[in-house]
Amino acid sequence: EEGEEEGEQPSGGVLHASAAVANAGSSAQTICVAFSLSPPGGGRLLAAASTAAVSVPPGGRATVSLALSVAEPEVWSAASPHLYTVHAAVMQSGCASSSSSSSASAS
């Protein structure tokens, strides 16, 4: 953040998340992807949001993206790597059809 002293924690951050979705079916599917962010070590969700509905053609792919605001992220360093967990759930007709998670670091 602009105007912060060296060594100070940032007051906020943004996580840019994206997911590639494939449709192996024989008809177009309308989906959205819900992303959520958990802190290092687990605990309450820090941020959550869903993408707008996207139509994925039969045999096709779509990439969806969004930005999650994080109020007070812990800064990552080699000495103290704060790893967050990002969860992504593909929603079809209002219910989760699949989900996955991976680790991310704040910078």
RAPEBEL-V955407 format. One record per pair of residues at least 12 apart in sequence whose ideal C-beta (glycine too) atoms are under 10 Angstrom apart, sorted by the first residue. I is the first residue (numbers start at 1). J is the second residue. Records with the same first field share a line. If there is no record, write none. Layout:
BEGIN
I = J, J
END
This chain:
BEGIN
1 = 13
7 = 75
8 = 75
9 = 72, 73, 74, 75
10 = 70, 72, 73, 74, 75, 106, 107
11 = 71, 72, 73
12 = 69, 70, 71, 72, 73
13 = 46, 47, 68, 69, 70, 71, 72, 73, 74, 75, 106, 107
14 = 47, 67, 68, 69, 70, 73, 106
15 = 35, 37, 46, 47, 49, 66, 67, 68, 69, 70, 73, 84, 86, 104, 105, 106, 107
16 = 65, 66, 67, 68, 104
17 = 33, 35, 36, 37, 47, 49, 51, 64, 65, 66, 67, 68, 86, 87, 88, 102, 104
18 = 33, 35, 51, 63, 64, 65, 66, 88
19 = 31, 33, 34, 35, 51, 62, 63, 64, 65, 66, 86, 88, 89, 90, 100
20 = 33, 61, 62, 63, 64
21 = 33, 51, 54, 56, 60, 61, 62, 63, 64, 88, 90, 92, 98
22 = 56, 59, 60, 61, 62
23 = 55, 56, 57, 58, 59, 60, 61, 62, 92
24 = 56, 58, 59, 60
25 = 56, 57, 58, 59, 60
26 = 58, 59
27 = 57, 58
28 = 55, 56, 57, 58, 59, 60
29 = 54, 55, 56, 57, 58, 60, 62, 90, 92, 93, 97
30 = 53, 54, 55, 56, 91, 92, 93
31 = 51, 53, 54, 55, 56, 62, 64, 90, 91, 92, 93, 97
32 = 50, 51, 52, 53, 54, 64, 66, 89, 90, 91, 92, 94
33 = 49, 50, 51, 52, 54, 62, 63, 64, 65, 66, 88, 89, 90, 91, 99
34 = 48, 49, 50, 51, 66, 87, 88, 89, 90, 91, 96, 99
35 = 47, 48, 49, 50, 51, 64, 65, 66, 67, 68, 86, 87, 88, 89
36 = 48, 49, 50, 68, 85, 86, 87, 88, 89, 99, 101
37 = 49, 68, 69, 70, 73, 84, 85, 86, 87, 104, 106
38 = 84, 85, 86, 87, 101, 103
39 = 70, 72, 73, 74, 82, 83, 84, 85, 106
40 = 74, 76, 80, 81, 82, 83, 84, 85, 103, 105, 106
41 = 82, 83, 84, 85
42 = 85
45 = 85, 87
46 = 68, 69, 70, 71, 72, 73, 84, 85, 106
47 = 67, 68, 69, 70, 71, 73, 84, 86
48 = 68, 87
49 = 66, 67, 68, 69
50 = 64, 66, 89, 91
51 = 64, 65, 66, 88, 90, 91
52 = 64, 66
53 = 91, 92
56 = 90, 92
64 = 88, 90
68 = 86
70 = 84, 106
72 = 106
73 = 105, 106, 107
74 = 105, 106
75 = 105, 106, 107
76 = 104, 105, 106, 107
77 = 105, 107
81 = 103, 105, 106
82 = 104, 105, 106, 107
83 = 102, 103, 104, 105, 106
84 = 102, 103, 104, 105, 106
85 = 101, 102, 103, 104
86 = 100, 101, 102, 103, 104
87 = 99, 100, 101, 102
88 = 100, 101, 102
89 = 101
END
